[in-house]
Amino acid sequence: MEYKEIQKTKIARFNNFIQVRRVLDIKGDHLIFQLWPNSDERSYIKVSMPETYKIGDCIDLIIERMSRTSHRVTFIGRTPEKFAPAVGENIS
């Protein structure tokens, strides 16, 4: 699998504010994920090929809080294996 340059190194990921999230559910062409690590709030993002993802996969996102009640999510792609947390490991 080919990854974007901003996903390949720990420094690039940090500098570009990339966060890892697990896919919690798939509804149509939307991936559902936990928005903030310490809350139950969920969000979703539309992808062009949802059939290539499954529940439990890790995805890379840039999540920006715009205000107290709104946020902007940029989908980067599937998380490279070396940055994906182990199964059952808490993502924060």
HUDABEL-V753228 format. One record per residue. N is the residue number from 1. RES is the residue in one small letter. SS is DSSP state (A for helix, B for strand, O for the rest). PHI is phi in radians with two decimals (999 if undefined). Layout:
BEGIN
N&RES&SS&PHI / N&RES&SS&PHI
END
This chain:
BEGIN
1&m&O&999 / 2&e&O&-1.61 / 3&y&O&-1.93 / 4&k&O&-1.31 / 5&e&A&-0.98 / 6&i&A&-1.24 / 7&q&A&-1.72 / 8&k&A&-1.44 / 9&t&O&-2.18 / 10&k&A&-1.09 / 11&i&A&-1.15 / 12&a&A&-1.10 / 13&r&A&-1.11 / 14&f&A&-1.12 / 15&n&A&-1.12 / 16&n&O&-1.79 / 17&f&O&1.03 / 18&i&B&-1.35 / 19&q&B&-2.11 / 20&v&B&-1.69 / 21&r&B&-2.37 / 22&r&B&-1.60 / 23&v&B&-1.30 / 24&l&B&-1.64 / 25&d&B&-2.83 / 26&i&B&-2.26 / 27&k&B&-2.20 / 28&g&O&1.11 / 29&d&O&-1.86 / 30&h&B&-1.99 / 31&l&B&-1.71 / 32&i&B&-1.70 / 33&f&B&-2.51 / 34&q&B&-1.34 / 35&l&O&-1.26 / 36&w&O&-2.04 / 37&p&O&-1.01 / 38&n&O&-1.81 / 39&s&O&-2.49 / 40&d&O&-1.64 / 41&e&O&-1.14 / 42&r&B&-2.00 / 43&s&B&-2.44 / 44&y&B&-2.51 / 45&i&B&-2.48 / 46&k&B&-1.48 / 47&v&O&-2.16 / 48&s&O&-1.37 / 49&m&O&-2.29 / 50&p&A&-1.13 / 51&e&A&-1.19 / 52&t&A&-1.47 / 53&y&O&-1.94 / 54&k&O&-2.39 / 55&i&O&-1.04 / 56&g&O&1.77 / 57&d&O&-1.13 / 58&c&B&-1.72 / 59&i&B&-2.19 / 60&d&B&-1.70 / 61&l&B&-2.40 / 62&i&B&-1.97 / 63&i&B&-1.97 / 64&e&B&-2.03 / 65&r&B&-1.44 / 66&m&O&-1.57 / 67&s&O&-2.72 / 68&r&O&-1.09 / 69&t&O&-2.04 / 70&s&O&-2.26 / 71&h&B&-2.57 / 72&r&B&-2.19 / 73&v&B&-2.07 / 74&t&B&-1.99 / 75&f&B&-1.46 / 76&i&B&-1.76 / 77&g&B&2.62 / 78&r&B&-1.23 / 79&t&O&-1.28 / 80&p&O&-1.02 / 81&e&A&-0.92 / 82&k&A&-1.20 / 83&f&A&-1.88 / 84&a&O&-1.36 / 85&p&O&-1.20 / 86&a&O&-1.13 / 87&v&O&-1.05 / 88&g&O&1.54 / 89&e&O&-1.30 / 90&n&O&-1.28 / 91&i&O&-1.71 / 92&s&O&-2.59
END
